Amino acid sequence: MQKSTLGLLLSGMVFPGLGHLVLKAYKRGITLIIITISCLIAIMMTALKHASEIIQKIQLEGGVIDLDSVNQLANQAVSAADQLTYNISYFILICCWLVGVIDGYRVGKKKDSQIPPAD
């Protein structure tokens, strides 16, 4: 398998930055991994905060779970600041994924051109 294909597949289908690590572009790979993990943590923390608020409100109302009330509580739990956190985190995550795929392919292509062709 060509290194460009390997970098593309690992960064695109497994995790951003993984293709860079395999291609020995360690600084770029670690940077992409750290940014991606940070975004995922921010998204998860915000989601857990919302879930906790919804569970507390359901318990205060007597523990009756109704789909309409859960939907209404979920809409109330989302504040403007949390929505901004979600949007920024998702945007950065998507950008990291795209940069990982494109740059992983580019780094792999450069490594492919350095390997002499087999006779």
N, C-alpha and C positions, 0 to 999 in steps of 0.2 A: 504494500500500500504506500502511496506517495505521502510524504510528510505534509504536504498542503492539505490533502484529504483528511489525514489523521487529525491535524490541528483544527480543521473546520468541524469535523464530526464531534470531537471531544468538547470543544468550546460551545458548540451549538446544541448538542443533544444531551450532554451529560451535565456540565457545569461551566460557566464562563471562567476562563483562566486555566482550566485543566489542560487544554491543548497547548497552551504556552509552556506549562511545566514540562510536558512530555517533549516539547521541542527545545527545551533548555533556555527559554526566555523567562527566567525566574522572576525578575523584578516586575515585569508586566503581568505575569500570571498571578503572582501573590497580590498585586494591587487590585486586579479584577476580582479575585476571590474575596478579599477583605471588603471591598465596596459592595459586592453582591450579598455577602453574609450580613453586613450592616443593614442593608435595605430590607432583607428578609426578616431580620430581628425587629426592625422598626415596624414593619407591617404586622408581624405576629403580636408584638406588644400592644399595638393599638387594637387589634382584633380581640385579644384577651381582655383588655380593659372594657371594651364594649360588651363582650359576653358576660363579664362579671357584673356590670351594671344591669344588664337585662335579667340575670339570675336573681340579683338582689331585689329588683322591682317585682318580679314574679313571686318571690317569697313574701314580700310585704303585702301583696294582694291575696294571699291565702294559698299560694302554691298551685292554683288552677292554671293549667297550660292550655291556652287557646291560640290557634294559629294567628288569628287577627290581632289579638293583644300582643303576641310576641313580635309581629311585624310592626305594630305601632310603637312598641317600646324600642325596637331596633332603630326605627327612624328618629326617635327622640334622643337616643343615646349618642348619635353621631353629631359632633359639634363641628363648627367651621374649622377650628384648628386641627382636629383629628382628620377631617377630610383633606385638608391641605397636606398633612403628613402622609396620608395614603397616596395622594396624587403625586407628590414629589418622589416618594419612595418607589412607586411603580414606574415613574418616568425614568429615574436613574437606573432601576433594575433592567428595564427594557434596553436602555442605552448601553449598559454594560454588556448585556447579552449580544447586542448587535456588534459592538466594538470587539468583543471576544471572538465572535465568528469571523468577522472581516479581517481583523488583525491576525488571528490564528491562521487563517488561510494565507495571508500575506507573508507571515514569518515562515510558514511551511514551504511556500513557493520559493522564498529566498534560499532555504536550506536545500530544496530540491535542485536548484540551479548550481549549488556548490558541489553536489555529488557528481563525480564523473560518470558518464553513461556506461553501462555494462556492455561488453562486446558479445 
